[in-house]
């Protein structure tokens, strides 16, 4: 069984071969892959280490978590499985319950944030001039005593 570790806080410009060599020096069956931006091809600031031997997990975390690399402190921890997270970007609508507990309710996506329609209480703007004239006529009118 392969274990996957998250490696975060990677500098934007780094030598991937050098980092692969550092992780491979821990033991056999240790592979590193940086996550690259689709548009620019640059590193997105994180990557993953795959370990064939689960016994090496603690050794890799102890050795690299908090280690200075490229002017930044690396963050290394066990990666969550994608199906264990509440990831609503998945293409399928298969909503299986996870062991992480109930997921919080999402806000309604069909909610109108802005509308060009006038509020129900507001007068129709096309009649604003006529309405002001009518108000003036009513204000100038005197009731018989």
Buried (B, 14 or more C-beta within 10 A) or exposed (E): EEBEBBBBBBEEEBEBEEBBEBBBEBBEEBEBEBEEEEEEEEBEBBBBBBBEBEEBBEBBBEBBBEEEBBEBEBBBEBBEEEEEEEEEEEEEEEEEEEEEEEEEEEEEEEEEEEEEEEEEEEEEEEEEEEEEEEEEEEEEEEEEE
